[in-house]
Amino acid sequence: MRKGAFARSKITGKRVLELGSGMGLGGIAMSLMGADVTLTDTVDVLPLLRRNCELNLGKGKAHVCELDWMKPEQTKQWDAPFDIIIAADCIYHEHIVPHFHAVIMATTNEKSTVLVVNELRSHSVHAAFMDAFTPTHTVTRLSNKLMHDTYQHENIQMFLCKKKRYGTKGGAKEGQEASAEEDAEENSLQEETPKPQAECAGQQGQGQQAQDCVPPEGEHSSGPNGHQHLADQEQPEEEVEDLTSALASQLQQADMSGGASHLGHTSNQAAQQAASEQWAARRTGTAIAQMLGAVHVPTTS
């Protein structure tokens, strides 16, 4: 409330849309900070949602409207875009994600800020969320330190999403740098502390975009055998192709032999080699993913 992108001075007068409001706590808090808030949910929730808004804000201080994500035509009842979209604990099943994403696309533009708070109930649900949003948005996971000390939990994740400037999927200029204003806004929020490489590898295995795991440009990172690699080092195109081809073959062999589940029956040398191959594949990132397609990459501890 006092500083950063969501300080009262920056929230006052902004048009805010809350999705899946439930009892309305998020939207009520935004309204108390001076925002023009519209709280939405399915029709069966609205009577209690309206009562909560009236008890905490008074009549007419916030708008309460029906919005069923399965009925995209309902988004036309407002003049889009909204300045801020908030959604707390709304994504709990894979089938919801495409409808949630469609509502976000219909009610925002490149200047809108989308704040999504999820509970990590399932890796598959989280992967579906990331797969839907990363082609169209830059997604930044915020540090849990921004939460209240009493109520923060490692399974509660906050994501700041900004629509990419040039089109949606496959845009030629997609992913270019944001404006100085947007950079300043994102920098005003603390980014999450980078995680250990082992944890990042596990996350990427679930299809997540573990951008916060990559070392800063120019720093070194170590593989399982202690070898040093420059994070910003570029390899010749032919060398990369040879590497990806070799790794694809090795990973297919590892998958056919049972991968990590059989490491307990192999020698230490074989286990170290498997771990080294897996680490190398993880570092190759998108290029490897394109080469392998749906090939399973076994994880090791």
Phi, psi and chi 1 to 4 in degrees:
 res  aa     phi    psi   chi1   chi2   chi3   chi4
   1 MET       -  -26.1  -70.1  178.0   58.0      -
   2 ARG   -95.4  -28.9  -63.4  178.7  179.5   85.8
   3 LYS  -152.5  167.7   61.0 -178.8  180.0  179.3
   4 GLY    90.3 -173.0      -      -      -      -
   5 ALA   -64.7  -22.8      -      -      -      -
   6 PHE  -112.5   27.3  -67.2   96.1      -      -
   7 ALA   -67.7  153.4      -      -      -      -
   8 ARG   -54.4  -39.3 -176.2 -171.2  -64.3  -88.7
   9 SER   -63.6  -27.5   59.3      -      -      -
  10 LYS   -93.3  -20.5  -65.6 -176.1  178.2 -179.3
  11 ILE   -84.8  -33.2  -66.5  -63.4      -      -
  12 THR   -54.1  125.1  -60.5      -      -      -
  13 GLY    85.2   -7.4      -      -      -      -
  14 LYS   -76.3  146.8  -63.3  -68.3 -173.9 -178.7
  15 ARG   -86.1  119.4  -63.9 -179.4   66.8 -131.4
  16 VAL  -119.6  133.6  176.5      -      -      -
  17 LEU  -116.4  124.3  175.3   67.9      -      -
  18 GLU  -103.1  129.1 -177.7  175.7   23.3      -
  19 LEU   -99.5  139.7  -58.2  178.4      -      -
  20 GLY    57.5   51.7      -      -      -      -
  21 SER   -63.0  -32.1  -63.1      -      -      -
  22 GLY    64.5 -118.1      -      -      -      -
  23 MET   -86.4   -4.7  -59.7  -58.5   96.7      -
  24 GLY    89.2   14.7      -      -      -      -
  25 LEU   -59.3  -45.9  178.5   59.5      -      -
  26 GLY   -62.8  -47.7      -      -      -      -
  27 GLY   -66.0  -37.7      -      -      -      -
  28 ILE   -62.3  -41.9  -70.3  171.2      -      -
  29 ALA   -62.4  -43.2      -      -      -      -
  30 MET   -63.1  -38.6  -77.0  -75.3 -167.6      -
  31 SER   -65.6  -40.8 -178.5      -      -      -
  32 LEU   -64.1  -23.0  -70.5  170.6      -      -
  33 MET   -87.5    0.4  -67.8  174.2   63.9      -
  34 GLY   105.9    5.8      -      -      -      -
  35 ALA   -82.3  157.2      -      -      -      -
  36 ASP   -91.6  101.1  178.7   13.1      -      -
  37 VAL  -106.9  137.5 -178.6      -      -      -
  38 THR  -115.6  118.6  -61.0      -      -      -
  39 LEU  -101.4  134.7  -59.9   92.7      -      -
  40 THR  -133.0  153.4   66.7      -      -      -
  41 ASP  -171.5 -177.8 -146.5  -47.8      -      -
  42 THR   -71.7  162.6   53.3      -      -      -
  43 VAL   -62.6  -32.1   65.2      -      -      -
  44 ASP   -69.2  -18.7   55.5  -49.4      -      -
  45 VAL   -89.9  -21.7  177.4      -      -      -
  46 LEU   -59.8  -40.4  -62.8 -173.5      -      -
  47 PRO   -57.4  -47.5  -27.4   36.9      -      -
  48 LEU   -71.3  -34.1 -170.7   53.6      -      -
  49 LEU   -62.2  -44.3  176.8   57.1      -      -
  50 ARG   -62.7  -41.1  -75.1 -163.6  179.5   95.5
  51 ARG   -63.2  -43.6  177.3  167.9  171.7   77.2
  52 ASN   -61.8  -40.5  -80.1  -17.0      -      -
  53 CYS   -65.4  -41.6  -71.4      -      -      -
  54 GLU   -67.0  -39.7  -68.2  175.2    1.9      -
  55 LEU   -66.6  -35.5  -72.1  173.5      -      -
  56 ASN   -97.1  -24.2  -71.1  -82.6      -      -
  57 LEU  -119.8  -25.1  -59.0  172.7      -      -
  58 GLY    94.8  162.1      -      -      -      -
  59 LYS   -69.6  139.2  -69.7 -174.1  177.8 -179.0
  60 GLY    79.4    3.3      -      -      -      -
  61 LYS   -84.4  -18.8  -63.3  -64.3 -175.6 -179.8
  62 ALA  -145.4  154.8      -      -      -      -
  63 HIS   -96.9  132.4  -45.2  -73.2      -      -
  64 VAL  -118.0  120.9  176.6      -      -      -
  65 CYS  -137.4  153.6  -57.0      -      -      -
  66 GLU   -77.0  135.8  177.4 -171.5   -2.3      -
  67 LEU  -148.3  106.3  177.3   57.0      -      -
  68 ASP   -98.5  119.3 -174.0  -25.0      -      -
  69 TRP   -62.2  -21.4  -56.3  -14.4      -      -
  70 MET   -79.2   -4.3  -50.9  -61.8  177.6      -
  71 LYS  -121.5   78.4  -58.4  174.8 -178.4  177.9
  72 PRO   -59.9  -22.3   19.8  -31.8      -      -
  73 GLU   -64.5  -19.7   66.7  -83.5    5.3      -
  74 GLN   -69.2  -19.6  -70.3 -174.6  -13.9      -
  75 THR   -69.9  -13.9   60.8      -      -      -
  76 LYS   -80.1   -2.8  -63.1  178.7 -178.9  179.2
  77 GLN   -74.6  -10.5   61.1 -174.9  -62.6      -
  78 TRP  -119.5  159.1  -51.7  -67.8      -      -
  79 ASP   -85.8  103.4  -67.6  -31.3      -      -
  80 ALA   -80.3  154.2      -      -      -      -
  81 PRO   -95.7  160.7   34.3  -35.9      -      -
  82 PHE   -86.6  154.9  -76.0   86.1      -      -
  83 ASP   -73.3  -39.2  -61.0  -52.8      -      -
  84 ILE  -138.1  136.8  -61.1  170.9      -      -
  85 ILE  -116.4  132.5  -53.2  -71.4      -      -
  86 ILE  -124.6  143.9   59.9  174.5      -      -
  87 ALA  -149.2  120.5      -      -      -      -
  88 ALA  -118.8  119.8      -      -      -      -
  89 ASP    57.4   48.6 -158.6   22.9      -      -
  90 CYS  -105.9  -18.9  -68.0      -      -      -
  91 ILE  -107.5  103.1  -56.8  173.2      -      -
  92 TYR  -128.3    0.0   47.3   84.8      -      -
  93 HIS  -151.1  147.4 -163.8  -79.6      -      -
  94 GLU   -59.6  -36.8  -69.5   92.9  -28.9      -
  95 HIS   -68.7  -17.5   83.3  -86.9      -      -
  96 ILE   -77.7  -30.1  -65.2  175.6      -      -
  97 VAL   -57.3  -48.2  174.6      -      -      -
  98 PRO   -60.3  -37.0  -21.7   33.2      -      -
  99 HIS   -70.4  -40.2  -55.5  -73.6      -      -
 100 PHE   -60.7  -45.7  177.2   78.5      -      -
 101 HIS   -62.5  -40.7  178.9  -97.9      -      -
 102 ALA   -62.6  -39.7      -      -      -      -
 103 VAL   -64.7  -42.2  170.1      -      -      -
 104 ILE   -60.2  -45.2  -65.2  -68.3      -      -
 105 MET   -63.2  -34.3  -65.9  -62.8  -69.1      -
 106 ALA   -79.7  -18.8      -      -      -      -
 107 THR  -115.3    6.7   54.7      -      -      -
 108 THR  -133.1  168.0   62.5      -      -      -
 109 ASN  -134.4 -167.9   64.1    7.1      -      -
 110 GLU   -66.0  -19.4  -68.4   82.5   -3.5      -
 111 LYS   -92.3   -9.4  -65.7 -176.7  178.4 -179.8
 112 SER   -74.0  150.3  -55.9      -      -      -
 113 THR  -111.9  128.4  -63.2      -      -      -
 114 VAL  -114.5  120.0 -179.1      -      -      -
 115 LEU  -112.5  113.7 -178.0   63.5      -      -
 116 VAL  -116.5  128.7 -179.5      -      -      -
 117 VAL  -117.4  120.9 -175.9      -      -      -
 118 ASN  -120.5  149.0  -68.6  -25.8      -      -
 119 GLU   -95.5  131.2  178.5 -179.3   -9.1      -
 120 LEU   -76.4   88.9 -177.0   60.4      -      -
 121 ARG   -90.3  -31.0  -65.3 -177.9  171.8   90.6
 122 SER  -153.2  134.7  161.4      -      -      -
 123 HIS   -66.0  -32.7  -73.3  -70.1      -      -
 124 SER   -67.9  -36.2   62.3      -      -      -
 125 VAL   -67.5  -43.4  174.1      -      -      -
 126 HIS   -64.5  -40.3  178.0   71.8      -      -
 127 ALA   -62.3  -39.1      -      -      -      -
 128 ALA   -63.6  -40.1      -      -      -      -
 129 PHE   -61.3  -48.2  168.2   75.9      -      -
 130 MET   -66.5  -40.9  -64.0  -59.5  -67.4      -
 131 ASP   -63.2  -33.3  -71.1  -16.4      -      -
 132 ALA   -75.8  -38.1      -      -      -      -
 133 PHE   -93.3  -31.0  -85.5   81.9      -      -
 134 THR   -64.9  -29.3   50.1      -      -      -
 135 PRO   -69.4  -23.8  -21.2   34.6      -      -
 136 THR  -114.2  -14.9   55.8      -      -      -
 137 HIS  -136.1  153.3  -67.9   72.9      -      -
 138 THR   -86.4  129.3   57.4      -      -      -
 139 VAL  -117.8  119.4 -179.0      -      -      -
 140 THR  -117.3  123.1  -56.2      -      -      -
 141 ARG   -81.9  128.5 -179.1  175.0  173.2 -175.2
 142 LEU   -89.6  154.2  -54.9  179.4      -      -
 143 SER   -67.4  140.9  171.9      -      -      -
 144 ASN   -65.8  -14.8  -78.6   21.4      -      -
 145 LYS   -65.0  -17.9  -66.6  179.5 -179.1  178.6
 146 LEU   -76.1  -13.1  -67.4  172.7      -      -
 147 MET   -84.2  161.2  -60.4 -176.5 -159.6      -
 148 HIS   -62.3  137.0 -168.2  -74.1      -      -
 149 ASP   -54.6  -39.0  -68.3  -18.7      -      -
 150 THR   -71.8  -31.0  -57.3      -      -      -
 151 TYR  -110.4   -5.0  -54.8  110.4      -      -
 152 GLN   -71.5  151.3   65.1  175.4 -100.9      -
 153 HIS  -152.5  147.3 -169.7  -83.9      -      -
 154 GLU   -63.4  -23.1   59.8 -177.4    2.0      -
 155 ASN   -88.6   -1.8  -73.5  -17.8      -      -
 156 ILE   -98.4  120.3  -56.3  -61.1      -      -
 157 GLN  -120.5  134.8  -58.0  176.2  -18.4      -
 158 MET  -111.6  132.1  -59.6 -172.0  -63.9      -
 159 PHE  -126.7  131.7  -62.2   94.4      -      -
 160 LEU  -103.2  118.8 -173.0   68.8      -      -
 161 CYS  -116.8  133.3  -52.6      -      -      -
 162 LYS  -127.2  128.0  -60.6  -76.6  -71.6 -171.8
 163 LYS   -63.2  136.1 -172.5  179.4  -72.7 -173.8
 164 LYS   -67.1  150.0  -68.3 -179.4  178.8  178.7
 165 ARG   -72.5  -34.1  -76.9 -175.1  166.9  -84.9
 166 TYR  -114.4   92.5  -62.7   94.3      -      -
 167 GLY    69.7 -162.0      -      -      -      -
 168 THR  -116.2 -128.0   55.8      -      -      -
 169 LYS   -63.7  131.1  -60.0  179.1 -179.0  178.4
 170 GLY    80.3    9.8      -      -      -      -
 171 GLY   -61.6  138.4      -      -      -      -
 172 ALA   -64.9  -33.0      -      -      -      -
 173 LYS  -105.4   18.1  -63.0 -177.1  179.3 -179.6
 174 GLU   -62.1  140.9  179.5  179.8  -78.1      -
 175 GLY    86.0    8.4      -      -      -      -
 176 GLN   -68.8  164.1  -69.0 -166.5   -0.9      -
 177 GLU   -61.7  142.8  -66.5 -177.1    0.1      -
 178 ALA   -74.6  169.3      -      -      -      -
 179 SER   -69.1  165.9   66.1      -      -      -
 180 ALA   -61.9  -33.6      -      -      -      -
 181 GLU   -64.8  -43.8  178.8 -178.2   -7.6      -
 182 GLU   -68.8  -37.7  -68.3  172.5  -12.7      -
 183 ASP   -60.6  -43.6  -73.0  -18.9      -      -
 184 ALA   -63.7  -36.9      -      -      -      -
 185 GLU   -65.3  -45.1  178.3  178.1  -56.9      -
 186 GLU   -69.1  -35.9  -68.1 -167.6   10.0      -
 187 ASN   -68.7  -19.8  -70.1  -23.8      -      -
 188 SER   -74.6  -12.4   67.5      -      -      -
 189 LEU  -104.7  138.2  -67.3  166.3      -      -
 190 GLN   -72.6  133.7  -57.1  173.1   22.6      -
 191 GLU   -83.8  155.8  -66.3 -174.2   -0.8      -
 192 GLU   -68.7  144.4 -175.6  179.0   31.4      -
 193 THR   -62.5  131.5  -56.3      -      -      -
 194 PRO   -55.8  142.9  -25.2   34.5      -      -
 195 LYS   -92.8  161.6  -58.9  176.8 -178.9  178.5
 196 PRO   -60.0  151.0  -21.8   31.1      -      -
 197 GLN   -59.0  -37.4  -69.4  -69.0  -23.2      -
 198 ALA   -61.2  -41.3      -      -      -      -
 199 GLU   -68.4  -38.8 -175.6  177.6  -11.6      -
 200 CYS   -62.6  -40.9  -62.0      -      -      -
 201 ALA   -60.8  -40.5      -      -      -      -
 202 GLY   -64.3  -39.1      -      -      -      -
 203 GLN   -67.2  -43.3  -74.8 -172.8  -18.8      -
 204 GLN   -63.1  -28.6  -72.2  176.8  -38.9      -
 205 GLY   -64.8  -20.1      -      -      -      -
 206 GLN   -93.6    8.6  -63.7  -67.2  -19.6      -
 207 GLY    83.5   13.2      -      -      -      -
 208 GLN   -85.0  157.8  -60.8  179.3   13.5      -
 209 GLN   -95.4   91.0  -55.4  -66.4  -39.1      -
 210 ALA   -86.6   64.2      -      -      -      -
 211 GLN   -67.4  -29.8  -63.2  176.4   -5.9      -
 212 ASP   -76.1   -1.6   54.0   -7.2      -      -
 213 CYS   -91.9  -13.6  -55.9      -      -      -
 214 VAL   -78.7  131.4 -179.9      -      -      -
 215 PRO   -62.5  152.4  -17.2   29.3      -      -
 216 PRO   -58.2  153.6  -23.3   33.0      -      -
 217 GLU   -57.7  131.6 -171.1  175.6   45.1      -
 218 GLY    94.7  -16.7      -      -      -      -
 219 GLU   -83.2  164.6  -70.2 -169.8    7.6      -
 220 HIS  -102.8  152.0  -67.6   71.5      -      -
 221 SER  -132.2  150.2   58.1      -      -      -
 222 SER  -110.6  142.1  -60.3      -      -      -
 223 GLY   -87.3 -177.1      -      -      -      -
 224 PRO   -61.0  -28.1  -22.4   32.1      -      -
 225 ASN   -96.4   11.0  -64.0  -32.1      -      -
 226 GLY    85.0    5.1      -      -      -      -
 227 HIS   -72.2  142.6  -61.2  -59.8      -      -
 228 GLN   -96.8  139.4  -61.4  -68.4  -36.5      -
 229 HIS  -134.9  137.2  -62.8  -94.3      -      -
 230 LEU   -76.3  130.0  -82.0  173.4      -      -
 231 ALA   -65.4  -31.2      -      -      -      -
 232 ASP  -103.9   12.9   59.4  -12.4      -      -
 233 GLN   -76.0  133.9 -177.1  176.7   -5.3      -
 234 GLU  -104.3  142.4  -64.2 -176.0   -1.8      -
 235 GLN  -108.0  150.9  -67.4  177.1  -64.1      -
 236 PRO   -57.3  150.3  -22.2   32.1      -      -
 237 GLU   -59.6  -43.1 -175.5  174.7   -9.4      -
 238 GLU   -63.7  -39.5  -65.8 -178.9   -0.9      -
 239 GLU   -65.5  -38.7 -175.3  177.2  -15.7      -
 240 VAL   -64.2  -42.1  171.7      -      -      -
 241 GLU   -62.5  -43.2  -69.1  179.0   -2.9      -
 242 ASP   -61.6  -42.5  -68.1  -18.4      -      -
 243 LEU   -64.1  -46.0  173.9   61.8      -      -
 244 THR   -65.0  -39.0   54.0      -      -      -
 245 SER   -63.3  -44.6  177.4      -      -      -
 246 ALA   -64.4  -42.8      -      -      -      -
 247 LEU   -67.1  -36.2  -74.7  171.9      -      -
 248 ALA   -60.1  -44.8      -      -      -      -
 249 SER   -63.9  -43.3  175.5      -      -      -
 250 GLN   -65.7  -40.0  -67.9  168.1   -3.4      -
 251 LEU   -70.3  -35.2  -73.3  168.8      -      -
 252 GLN   -63.7  -41.1  -74.2  173.8  -24.8      -
 253 GLN   -63.7  -41.0  -66.8  173.5    7.5      -
 254 ALA   -64.2  -39.2      -      -      -      -
 255 ASP   -68.1  -38.1 -170.3   53.0      -      -
 256 MET   -67.1  -30.7  -68.5  173.5   62.4      -
 257 SER   -89.1    2.1   63.9      -      -      -
 258 GLY   101.2   -4.0      -      -      -      -
 259 GLY    57.8 -134.4      -      -      -      -
 260 ALA   -65.6  -25.8      -      -      -      -
 261 SER   -66.7  -16.4   62.3      -      -      -
 262 HIS  -106.3    3.9  -69.4  -92.4      -      -
 263 LEU   -63.9  -27.4  -71.0  178.7      -      -
 264 GLY   -67.5  -16.8      -      -      -      -
 265 HIS  -103.8    7.4  -56.0  -70.7      -      -
 266 THR  -111.1  171.1   61.4      -      -      -
 267 SER   -73.3  163.6   64.1      -      -      -
 268 ASN   -60.9  -36.7  -69.8  -25.0      -      -
 269 GLN   -62.8  -42.4 -178.1  177.9    0.8      -
 270 ALA   -65.5  -39.0      -      -      -      -
 271 ALA   -63.7  -42.0      -      -      -      -
 272 GLN   -64.0  -40.1  -68.6  177.8   -2.0      -
 273 GLN   -64.1  -42.2 -179.7 -179.7   -3.0      -
 274 ALA   -62.8  -42.9      -      -      -      -
 275 ALA   -63.4  -40.1      -      -      -      -
 276 SER   -64.2  -42.8  177.5      -      -      -
 277 GLU   -63.4  -41.7  -69.3  171.3   -2.1      -
 278 GLN   -64.0  -43.3 -178.5 -153.5   -9.3      -
 279 TRP   -61.4  -42.4  177.2   85.8      -      -
 280 ALA   -62.8  -40.6      -      -      -      -
 281 ALA   -63.9  -40.6      -      -      -      -
 282 ARG   -62.1  -41.2  -61.0  -65.9 -174.0 -168.2
 283 ARG   -68.0  -27.1  -67.7  -68.7  -62.4  161.1
 284 THR   -70.8  -27.3  -52.1      -      -      -
 285 GLY    66.6 -127.1      -      -      -      -
 286 THR   -61.4  -38.1  -56.0      -      -      -
 287 ALA   -59.1  -43.8      -      -      -      -
 288 ILE   -66.4  -42.0  -77.7  -67.6      -      -
 289 ALA   -59.5  -39.5      -      -      -      -
 290 GLN   -68.1  -34.9  -67.1  173.0  -12.2      -
 291 MET   -71.1  -41.5  -71.9  -71.2  -64.6      -
 292 LEU   -87.8  -25.7  -61.3 -175.0      -      -
 293 GLY    63.8 -115.9      -      -      -      -
 294 ALA   -96.8   12.3      -      -      -      -
 295 VAL   -64.0  131.0  174.4      -      -      -
 296 HIS   -72.0  132.2  170.5   66.0      -      -
 297 VAL  -104.2  109.9 -179.8      -      -      -
 298 PRO   -67.2  144.9   24.5  -33.0      -      -
 299 THR  -104.2  148.1   57.9      -      -      -
 300 THR  -123.9  160.2   60.6      -      -      -
 301 SER   -74.5      -   52.9      -      -      -
